[in-house]
């Protein structure tokens, strides 16, 4: 697999678009779901984004020494 910076940026953008799409779908259906289901879905999405943030932060620390 080619690990050029452009490919990495493409994967990051794809992940963010998927996260925002999922969040938009969940917000659109939130009016039709019970509150506990909406809260659980929001927690899952927040956890997914937190894992992404931590992985990106670790990757940036490995690439650029401080």
N, C-alpha and C positions, 0 to 999 in steps of 0.2 A: 504494500500500500504506500502511496506517495504521501509523505508527511510535510508537504510544502505549506507555508503559512496561509496561502489562499484556500487550500482545502480545509484547514483547521477553522478559518473564519467562516467558511461556508457551513460547516457542521454546527458551529456556534449559532449562526443565524437561523439555521433550520430548527435547532432546538428551541430557540426563543420564540420563533413563529409558532411552533407546535404548542408551546406553553401558553402563549397568548390566545391562540385559537381555542384551546381547551378551556381556558379561563372565561373567554367570551361565551362559549357554549354553556358553561355552567352558570354564568350570570344570567343568561337568557332564560334558562330553565329554572332558575331559582324562584321565580314567581309561582311555579307550578309544583315545586317540591316542598316537603315539610322542612321546617327550620333545622332540625338535627341532621338531616341528610345534606343540606346545603353547607352546614358548618363542617361536617366531615369531609366533604368534597373540597372545600376551601383549604382545610388543613392538609389534605393530600397534595394539592397543587403547591401550597406554600412549602411543604417538605421537599417536593421535587425541585423547586427553584432554589431552595437552600442547599441541597446536594449539588446542584449545578454550580452555584456560587462558590462553594467550598472546593470543588474539583478545579474550577478555573483559577481560583486564587492559588491553589497548590501548584498548578501547572505554570502559572506566571512566576512563582517563586523559584521553580526549577529552571526556567528558561533564562531569567535575568537575575543574577546574583546581586545582593544588596551590599 
